[in-house]
Amino acid sequence: MTDSSLTPAALGLRGRVQALNALIGRLVPKDLVGLAARVFVAWVFFLSGQTKVEGFAIADSTWFLFEHEYALPIIPSALAAVMATIAEHVFSVLLIVGLFTRLSALALLGMTLVIQIFVYPNAWVTHGLWAASFLVLLAYGPGRLSLDRLLGLER
């Protein structure tokens, strides 16, 4: 084949789609994908954690919600309230800065599964979007724009 035979018209529909896919893949930096997957989902969890506290103490409303609306069959409500409040703050901040990213994504994915199964089983679309971000981070890592990369914890 000559160079002139590699024009989009000569490639056919399949070739055009492949060429377009390759172009898009070059235009979207993978490190930006990792950053977006970390920051946007982490922000959701961080804001949720903020609703659970007043200053540095767990809010009275949080204790009530975990006793009544968020009650889990296995974990006592007081322990669940503390664990969720700490997890939402700690793992969110770690995700945003990209430190211990895979561990943080795994922890928040586990929390998402608990919320989906035991608390809000009809919110699978929202939880699925969160899970997709966590799965991207588990599979591909945080990207170069992360402390994990800077500290040599990820290649």
N, C-alpha and C positions, 0 to 999 in steps of 0.2 A: 504494500500500500504506500502511496505517496502522501506527502503532507496535505495536498489538496483533497485527498479522499477522506481526511479526518475532520472535515467541516461538519457542523451540526446537521446539515441536510443529508450528508452521506452517512451519518451515524444511525439514523432511524430514531424512532421514539425511545427505544430502550437506551441507546447511546446518549441521547439528549438528556434523559432523566439521570443517567449515571454522571454525566458531565455537570449537570446542575447540582446534584447531591455532593459531588466533590468540591465544587465551588463553595457551596454553603458550609461544608465542613471546614474549609480553609478560612472562611470569614468569621466563624463563631469560635473564639478562643476557648479551648477546653478549661483553662484556668478561670475564665469568667463563669463557666457553667458550675464549677466547683464552688466558687465564691457565692454565686446566687443560690445554689442548693443549700449552702450553709446558712447564710445570713437571713434569707426570707423565712424559712421554717423556724429557725432559732428565735427570730423576733416574735413569732406567734407564741411560742412557749414562754419567752421572757415576759411578755405582756401579761400572759395568763398567770405567771408566778407573781407579778406585781399586784394583781387583784387579790392575792391570798394574804398579803401582809399589810400591816400598818407600822411604818417605821421598820424596826428590826424584829418585830413580833408577828406571829401569825394572828391574823384578824379573827375576831369572834365569828364572823360570817363564814369563814373557812371551816372552822370546827363544825358549825351547823351543817354546811353543805356536805362535808365528808361523812357526817353521821346520818344524813337523810338522803340527799340526792346522789352523792358519789359513793355510797356504801358498797364495799367490796365483800364478797363472800368469804375471802380467805384472810385478809389483813384487817386488823382492828382499825376503826376509823381514825383514831388519834395518830396512830403510826402512819397510816396512809397519807394523812394531811401533812405531816412533817416531811415524809419522803417525797411527796409530789412537789411541795413548796421548794425544798432544797434542790431537787432534780431539775425543776424548770429554770431555776436561776443558774445553777452551776453549769449544767450541760449546755444551756443556751449560750452563756458567755464563752465557754470553751469552743463551741461551734463557730461563733462569730469570729474569734481570733484564729481559729484553725489549729487548736492545740488538743491533742488526743481526740482527733476528729472522728475516727472510726468507732472508738469506744463511746463517745458522746452520742453519735448517731445511733448506735446499737441500743444504748440506754433509752433514748427518746423514742425509738421505734418500739421498744418493749412497752413503754408507757402508752404509746399510741394504741397498741394492740389491747392493752388492758382497758383503756377508755372505750375503744370500739366494742369489745366483747361484753364488758360488764356495766358500762355507764350509758353510752349513747350508741346503741347498736344500729340505729337508723341513719347515722351520720357517716356512712361508709365512703361517700364521695370526698368529703373533707379529709377524713382520715387516710383515704387512699392517696390523696395528693401529698400529705405529709409523709406517708410511707414511701412514696416514689422518690422524694428528695433524700430521705435517709438511705434508701437502697442505692441511689446514685453515689452517695458518699461512701457507703460500705464497699461498693464494687470498685470505684475509681479513686477514692481518697479525696483529700481537700484541694488538690491542685497546688501550684507554685506560690500562690498568694496566701500563704498560711504559715503559722509558727511551726507546725509540724515539718514543713519543708525547710524552713530557715534553720531549725535545730537538728536537721538530719534524721528526723523520725520517719519521714516518708521520702521516697526517691522522686 
